[in-house]
């Protein structure tokens, strides 16, 4: 059974930082590209960042230079470091095993003063 468990969300002031983690089980983690998505209220879910098995990264224009994705294959974990957070980054953040239907349950990130 595949499980993805996110953590690290919370309330942060504008300009602050958070690091999200997603621990995967039930899959050969190192063989998959991993992604982080987010969904704000009344908006479509969007791809924020992804990292391939070889370490290639990709980012949405809205987060380039502020967010960084990384992975630790030994820990079956993918991370999303979020810096210089803005109110418009407020959303539920989900990790996903790309090219599959496996999603995490999501973690809320709220950026507000």
N, C-alpha and C positions, 0 to 999 in steps of 0.2 A: 504494500500500500504506500503510495507516494504522499508525503506530507511536506509542506513548506510552512515554516513558522517564522513570522516576522516579529521584530521587537525594535524598540528604540524610539518610537514616536512620542509625541508629547506637545506641550505648550512652550513656545519659545518667543522671545521678543524679536522684532525686526532687526536684522543684522547678526543674529545669533546663529548657532550651529547645532546640528544634530547628526548622529550617525545611526543609520538603520542597519539592522542585520536580518538575514534570512537564512535559516538553517534547513537544509533539505535532507530528507531520508527516503529510502525506497527507490532511489535512482542511482545510476552511475554518474554522479554529479560532474565529474571532470570531463565527461563526454558531451556536455550540453552548453550551448550559449544560454546565459542567464540575463534576465531583464528586470528592470524596475518600471512600473507603471504608476500613474496616479489618477485619481478621479475626484474632482471638486464637485460640490453640489450643483446640480442642474447642468453639468458638463459631461462630455464623453470621456471615457478612459483614454489616456494618452501615454505613449511610451516616453519615458524620461531618459533612460540610459540602458545600455546593454553591453555585455562583455562576452566575447567569444571564448572558445576553449583555449585558443592561443594567446589570449590576453588583449585582443583588439577591442577598443572601446568606441562607443558611439553615444552621442547626446542630443537631446532636443535643443534647439537654438535657445530656448528660454532659460536653460540651466547651464549652458556652456560657460566654463570658467568659474562656476560656483559649486557645482556638484562633481563628485568623483566616485566612480564605481570601481570596486575591487573584489577579488575572490580569493578564498583560501581553500584549495581543493582538499587539503588534508583534514579540514574541519567541515567540509561540505557546506560552506557558508559563502554567501555573497553579501557585500556591504554597499551602502550608499552614504558617502560623506556629503553632507549638505552644509555649505557655508553661505554667509551673506544672505540669509533667508529673508524673503519678502512676504508680505501678506498674501500675495497671489500664489505662493507656494502651498497655501493651505489646502489640504486634500487628504484622502485616504490613499496610502501608498501600498502597492502590492508587488510582490515579487512573482516572477513567472519563469517556468522552464520553457524557453523559446521553442517554437515548432511543436509544442504539445499543448494540451488543455489543462495543464497543472498550474494552479494558482495558489498563492497563500491567502490567508484570511483577511489580510490588510492591517495596517497600523495607522492611526490618525496622527497627522501632523497639523498643528495649528500655529500660525505665526501672527501674533497680535500683541499690541502693547496694552 
